[in-house]
Amino acid sequence: MAGRSGALDAVALWAAPADPVSTFGGLIDAAAMEKALAGDPDDKVKVTLPWTEIELKKGFFEGIYSFDPAAEIAAYSGPLLVAQGSLDTTVLPENADMLIAAHDGPEQLWMADMDHVFNTFTTDDTLDELVAETIAFFKAHDD
């Protein structure tokens, strides 16, 4: 939604899916998706993710099919940082390439040997590096 806001000096995306249908289709059971899409807007559907169990409403599932992150970032021409883990099996690394390819403006790709949760189950080091890099990126583009 960065392209819809004129107030942003810069945007950082961490492990962002460029193709929600493919990403969430690989994470969420098809039966849960069908149940949610067929249900009432306020109904909650339990979803088991690799690291937790959550409840989501119909609007989330509708968004999987209606939101186009690549088109959204294409409408934004300001500075863009895309951070992606080479070991991420949730949002695959090629998603970062798709977002960079869609963007027409200054950009930076930050890759690290990290999983989808920035290796936080084993260390804080990678997350600390990413936070520092993101802060530096925003400071460099602070107007």
Disulfide bonds with the S-S distance in Angstrom:
none
